Amino acid sequence: MALVRLVPLLGLLLLAPVRGDADRTKLVELDLKTGKRRAIDAGRPSTQADRQLDAMLDGATGGSAFSTKDLKSIEGALRRYLQAARPRAMPRLLLFLYPGRISKSRLKELREVLVDVDLLVDPCGRTVCHESVAKTVELLGKSLRQAVLRTRRYTVRFQSVTIRTVADVRGTDPEVFRFEADEVVRSGRAGNGRALVKRLTSAKESYVPQVTREVTRRVKSRRVALVGTPQVQRSRGSVSVAMEIRSDRTRYKTHVGAALIGAAEALAKNPLTPPSTQLRVVAEIRFRKVERRTFTCMGQPLKLHLQGRMSNSELWSSYINEHRKGGTQLSFSDEEAGGGSVGGGGDFDGSRVQEILAAHFNELAPCLQKEASRSRRFRGVTLTFAVSPAGKAVKVGTKERASSGLKSCLGAALGRIRFPRHGGAPRGVEYPMYIQR
């Protein structure tokens, strides 16, 4: 069975460089049209432990700790402003989110609570969408009034404001506008939401040329000979960088690594870089003849390397992937090393399998989350399985020792994922999934 080794770095509690909803805890969810409200602290304490904690905090502070009741004035102000202004595209849902996983009881112990604000505008017609977002930014800024809300018992510090718009055209992706909370508060005072939206839109439009220039500068500063201009492609949730370099037989590894790290630095510097990044280097290696070799790496392990949390040898041994035979890195099991056919039709696409696994990460992540909550020593596993000719995952397991519950959960998740059909024998896949606590 041929083995395709896929090496994206997935993380639990690393669940993406930008905070996704799966990383955050809903404090309040308010339907702005109906007024229906759900809060994390709604109702009376349900357990004896919660009641004892409330009593203890009441005695220590003269009242219980954090309460979403203190956010109601902001919610009410926003609803009043929206009803008076009636923007052409009205926000439908308001969320106050804690940037991380937290329980109701743990929340009560905090003296400073960080809060992200999310607004959903649905539907948002293309011709009026940006104008409506600008108006919504101003009204939200007036409602917040300040980026830091101080009470006698605790402080609420608003961090980010995200406005998601869903176009009234079927099949279109949502557009995301993300601002700092203090920017939104200032726009509410000055009435300059339009300028804020315009600046963000302009930054998005200039993202590719800016990153291209920065990648070129940083790679050249590492004494790597670029061939032509790096190619940067950005979609809503991902960005890819492709470079071509010149090197020689003795230094090509150094040059490839330097090019990847330089590009990763450039991506990390730009706040608009999407959570998913993929980098590719084609190296012209000169010896007696010119040999072209292709290397790829996901952005997250490069980021860890830049932070000093992953060595150069670890990066090369596990995450920098050399592509051969049409872009798929193959290694062979002992039984196939003797000359057996590999893959029959030869149409197995390892890169496509990698894309599919990344796209279905939300189905795999809960298995890791559950295991991490069960065991503090859990640091992740390398998922192993084979893709059958029918495109189904078979022989699911892990390289490391793992609990039967984790293996069963991962097996069930993979059972819901379909991979491309291919000719020949089942093709083995290794997929490292690591946790950063």
C-alpha positions in Angstrom: 0.0 0.0 0.0 1.5 3.3 -1.0 1.7 5.9 1.7 0.9 9.6 1.1 2.1 11.7 4.0 0.1 14.9 4.5 1.5 17.4 6.9 -0.8 20.2 7.8 -0.5 21.4 11.4 -4.0 21.4 12.9 -4.5 22.7 16.4 -7.0 22.4 19.1 -6.9 25.7 21.0 -4.9 26.6 17.9 -8.1 26.3 16.0 -7.0 29.0 13.6 -5.0 32.2 13.7 -8.1 34.2 13.7 -10.6 33.3 16.4 -13.4 31.2 14.9 -16.8 30.8 16.5 -15.7 27.3 17.6 -13.0 29.0 19.8 -15.4 31.5 21.5 -18.1 31.2 24.1 -21.4 33.0 23.6 -22.2 35.3 26.4 -25.3 36.8 24.8 -27.2 36.1 21.6 -29.8 38.7 20.7 -32.2 38.5 17.8 -32.5 42.2 16.9 -35.8 41.7 15.0 -37.7 39.8 17.6 -35.8 40.8 20.8 -35.4 37.1 21.7 -32.3 36.9 24.0 -30.2 34.0 25.3 -27.5 34.6 27.9 -24.9 32.3 29.5 -26.0 33.4 33.0 -29.8 33.3 32.3 -31.8 31.6 35.1 -30.9 30.6 38.6 -27.8 28.5 39.5 -28.6 24.9 38.6 -26.2 23.2 41.0 -25.3 23.4 44.7 -21.7 24.3 43.7 -22.9 27.2 41.6 -25.1 28.5 44.4 -22.3 28.2 46.9 -20.0 30.1 44.5 -22.5 32.8 44.0 -22.9 33.2 47.8 -19.2 33.4 48.3 -18.7 36.0 45.6 -21.7 38.0 46.9 -20.1 38.1 50.3 -16.7 39.1 49.0 -17.7 41.8 46.5 -21.1 43.0 47.7 -22.8 41.4 44.8 -22.2 38.6 42.3 -19.4 38.8 39.7 -19.8 39.3 35.9 -23.4 39.5 34.7 -24.6 39.9 31.2 -27.3 42.3 32.6 -24.7 45.0 32.3 -24.6 44.5 28.5 -28.4 45.1 28.3 -28.0 48.9 28.1 -25.8 48.5 25.0 -28.3 46.1 23.4 -31.2 48.4 24.1 -29.3 51.4 22.8 -28.4 49.6 19.5 -32.0 48.5 18.9 -33.3 52.1 19.5 -30.7 53.6 17.2 -31.4 51.0 14.5 -35.2 51.6 14.7 -34.6 55.3 14.3 -32.1 55.2 11.5 -33.6 52.2 9.7 -30.5 51.4 7.5 -31.4 49.7 4.2 -29.8 46.5 5.4 -30.7 45.9 9.0 -28.6 43.7 11.3 -30.4 40.5 12.3 -28.2 39.0 15.1 -26.0 40.5 17.8 -23.5 38.3 19.7 -21.3 39.1 22.6 -18.5 36.5 22.7 -15.8 35.6 25.1 -12.6 34.9 23.1 -12.0 31.4 24.3 -13.7 28.5 26.0 -15.0 29.3 29.5 -17.7 28.0 31.8 -20.4 30.0 33.6 -18.8 29.4 37.0 -15.3 30.3 35.8 -16.7 33.5 34.3 -18.0 34.6 37.6 -14.5 34.6 39.1 -13.0 37.0 36.5 -12.4 40.6 37.4 -11.7 41.5 33.7 -13.8 40.0 31.0 -12.7 40.3 27.4 -15.6 40.5 24.9 -15.8 40.4 21.1 -18.9 41.8 19.3 -20.4 40.1 16.3 -23.2 41.4 14.1 -24.9 39.6 11.3 -26.5 41.6 8.5 -28.7 39.3 6.4 -29.7 39.9 3.7 -27.4 42.7 2.5 -27.9 43.8 -1.1 -24.7 44.5 -3.0 -25.6 48.0 -4.0 -26.3 49.2 -0.4 -24.2 46.7 1.7 -21.1 48.8 2.4 -23.3 51.9 3.1 -25.3 49.9 5.6 -22.2 48.4 7.2 -20.8 52.0 7.6 -24.0 53.1 9.3 -24.2 50.1 11.5 -20.6 50.7 12.6 -21.5 54.2 13.7 -24.6 53.1 15.5 -22.8 50.3 17.3 -20.0 52.8 18.3 -22.7 55.2 19.8 -24.2 52.2 21.7 -20.9 51.0 23.1 -19.8 54.6 24.0 -16.5 53.3 25.3 -14.2 50.3 24.7 -13.8 49.6 28.4 -16.9 49.2 30.6 -16.0 49.5 34.3 -18.3 48.4 37.1 -17.7 48.3 40.9 -17.1 44.5 40.7 -15.3 43.9 37.3 -14.2 45.4 34.0 -15.5 44.5 30.5 -12.9 45.2 27.8 -14.3 45.1 24.3 -11.7 43.8 21.8 -12.9 43.3 18.3 -16.1 44.1 16.3 -16.9 41.8 13.4 -19.8 42.5 11.0 -20.7 39.6 8.7 -22.9 40.4 5.7 -24.8 37.8 3.7 -25.7 39.0 0.2 -29.2 38.5 -1.1 -27.8 36.5 -4.0 -27.8 32.7 -3.5 -24.5 31.0 -3.5 -22.4 34.0 -2.5 -19.9 33.9 0.4 -20.4 36.1 3.4 -18.2 39.2 3.5 -16.5 39.9 6.8 -15.6 43.3 8.2 -13.4 43.2 11.3 -12.5 46.3 13.4 -10.9 47.1 16.7 -13.5 48.1 19.3 -11.9 51.5 20.0 -12.1 52.3 16.3 -15.8 51.6 16.3 -16.3 53.8 19.4 -14.5 56.7 17.7 -16.5 56.3 14.6 -19.7 56.6 16.7 -18.5 59.9 18.1 -17.3 61.3 14.8 -19.9 59.8 12.5 -17.1 58.4 10.2 -18.2 54.8 9.7 -18.0 55.3 6.0 -14.3 56.2 6.2 -13.6 53.2 8.4 -15.3 50.8 6.0 -13.6 52.4 3.0 -10.2 52.1 4.6 -10.7 48.4 5.4 -12.1 47.7 1.9 -9.1 49.5 0.3 -6.7 47.5 2.5 -8.3 44.3 1.3 -8.0 45.3 -2.3 -4.4 46.2 -1.9 -3.6 43.0 0.1 -2.1 41.0 -2.7 0.4 43.7 -4.0 1.4 44.6 -0.5 2.1 41.0 0.5 3.9 40.4 -2.8 6.2 43.3 -2.2 6.8 42.2 1.5 7.5 38.6 0.5 10.0 39.7 -2.1 11.8 42.0 0.3 12.0 39.5 3.1 13.1 36.6 0.9 15.8 38.7 -0.7 17.0 39.9 2.7 17.7 36.3 3.5 20.1 36.1 0.5 17.8 33.9 -1.6 17.9 34.3 -5.4 14.3 34.8 -6.5 13.3 34.0 -10.1 10.6 36.5 -11.1 8.0 37.8 -8.7 6.2 35.7 -6.0 2.7 34.8 -6.9 0.1 35.5 -4.1 -3.5 34.3 -4.4 -6.0 35.2 -1.7 -9.6 33.9 -1.2 -11.9 34.6 1.7 -10.5 32.0 4.0 -7.0 31.2 2.7 -3.9 32.5 0.9 -1.2 30.8 -1.1 2.3 32.0 -2.0 4.3 30.4 -4.8 8.0 31.3 -5.4 10.7 30.2 -7.7 14.3 30.3 -6.6 17.8 29.4 -7.8 20.2 27.4 -5.7 22.8 24.7 -5.9 23.3 21.1 -4.8 24.8 21.9 -1.4 22.7 24.8 -0.2 19.2 24.2 -1.6 17.7 23.1 1.7 19.0 26.3 3.4 17.6 28.4 0.5 14.2 26.7 0.4 13.8 27.0 4.2 14.8 30.7 4.1 12.3 31.4 1.3 9.5 29.7 3.2 10.3 31.5 6.5 10.6 34.9 4.8 7.2 34.5 3.1 5.7 33.3 6.4 7.1 36.5 8.1 5.5 38.6 5.4 2.1 36.9 5.8 2.2 37.2 9.6 2.9 40.9 9.5 -0.3 41.7 7.6 -3.5 41.6 9.9 -5.7 40.7 6.9 -4.0 37.4 6.3 -6.6 34.6 6.3 -6.3 31.8 8.8 -5.2 29.1 6.2 -1.9 29.6 4.4 0.0 27.4 2.0 3.5 28.1 0.7 5.2 26.6 -2.3 8.8 26.9 -3.5 10.1 25.6 -6.8 13.9 25.4 -6.6 16.2 25.4 -9.7 19.1 23.3 -8.4 22.3 23.6 -10.5 24.8 20.8 -10.4 25.8 19.1 -13.7 22.4 19.9 -15.0 19.4 22.0 -13.8 17.0 20.1 -11.6 13.6 21.5 -10.6 12.2 20.4 -7.2 9.0 21.5 -5.6 8.5 22.0 -1.8 5.4 23.0 0.1 4.6 23.8 3.7 1.5 25.0 5.6 1.7 28.4 7.3 1.1 27.3 10.9 4.3 25.3 11.5 6.3 28.1 10.0 4.6 30.5 12.4 5.6 28.2 15.3 9.2 28.1 14.0 9.3 31.9 13.9 8.1 32.0 17.5 11.0 29.7 18.5 8.7 26.8 19.3 9.7 24.5 16.5 13.3 23.7 15.5 14.6 23.7 11.9 15.1 20.0 11.9 11.5 19.4 13.1 10.2 21.7 10.4 12.1 19.7 7.7 11.4 16.3 9.1 7.6 16.7 9.4 6.2 19.8 7.6 8.3 20.8 4.6 7.0 18.4 2.0 8.8 17.6 -1.3 6.4 16.9 -4.1 7.2 14.4 -6.8 5.3 12.3 -9.3 2.9 14.9 -10.3 2.8 16.8 -7.0 2.2 13.9 -4.7 4.8 12.7 -2.2 4.9 8.9 -2.2 6.7 6.5 0.0 6.2 2.7 -0.3 5.5 0.0 2.2 7.9 -3.0 2.2 5.5 -5.2 0.3 5.5 -2.7 -2.6 9.2 -2.0 -2.6 9.8 -5.1 -4.6 8.3 -3.8 -7.8 4.5 -4.1 -7.4 2.3 -1.6 -9.2 1.6 1.6 -7.4 -2.0 2.9 -7.4 -3.1 1.1 -10.6 -4.5 4.0 -12.5 -2.0 6.4 -11.0 -4.7 9.1 -10.4 -4.6 9.4 -6.6 -4.3 13.1 -5.7 -2.7 13.5 -2.3 -3.0 17.3 -2.4 -6.7 17.0 -2.9 -7.0 14.7 0.1 -5.2 17.3 2.2 -7.6 20.0 1.1 -10.6 17.8 1.9 -9.3 17.1 5.4 -8.6 20.7 6.1 -12.1 21.6 4.9 -13.7 19.1 7.3 -11.5 20.0 10.3 -14.7 21.0 12.2 -15.7 17.4 12.1 -12.4 16.1 13.5 -11.7 18.9 16.1 -14.5 17.8 18.6 -12.7 14.5 19.0 -9.5 16.2 20.0 -11.4 18.7 22.2 -13.1 15.8 24.1 -9.8 13.9 24.5 -8.0 17.1 25.7 -10.6 17.8 28.3 -10.3 14.2 29.5 -6.5 14.2 29.7 -4.3 17.1 30.5 -1.3 15.2 29.0 -2.9 14.8 25.6 -0.9 16.7 22.9 -2.5 15.3 19.8 -2.0 12.4 17.4 -1.0 11.5 13.9 -4.2 10.2 12.2 -3.6 7.2 9.9 -6.0 5.7 7.4 -6.2 4.5 3.9 -8.4 5.8 1.1 -10.1 3.0 -0.8 -10.6 3.1 -4.5 -14.3 4.0 -3.8 -13.1 7.1 -1.9 -13.8 5.9 1.6 -11.6 6.0 4.7 -10.6 2.5 5.9 -8.2 1.1 8.5 -8.5 4.2 10.6 -6.0 4.4 13.5 -3.3 6.6 15.1 0.5 6.3 15.1 0.7 7.0 18.8 -1.2 5.2 21.6 -4.6 6.6 21.9 -7.8 5.9 23.8 -10.5 3.7 22.1 -12.9 6.7 22.5 -10.7 9.0 20.5 -10.1 6.3 17.8 -13.8 5.6 17.6 -14.7 9.4 17.3 -12.1 10.0 14.6 -13.3 6.9 12.7 -16.9 8.1 12.8 -15.8 11.6 11.6 -13.8 10.2 8.7 -16.7 7.9 7.8 -18.7 11.0 7.0 -16.1 12.4 4.6 -15.8 11.3 1.0 -12.6 11.4 -0.9 -12.0 11.2 -4.7 -12.2 7.8 -6.2 -9.0 6.4 -7.7 -7.6 3.4 -9.4 -5.5 0.7 -7.8 -4.9 -0.3 -4.2 -6.0 1.7 -1.1 -3.6 4.6 -0.5 -2.3 5.3 3.0 -2.5 8.7 4.6 -0.8 10.2 7.7 -2.3 13.4 9.0 -0.6 15.0 12.1 -3.0 16.9 14.4 -1.3 18.7 17.3 -2.5 20.6 20.2 -1.1 23.8 21.7 -2.3 24.4 25.3 
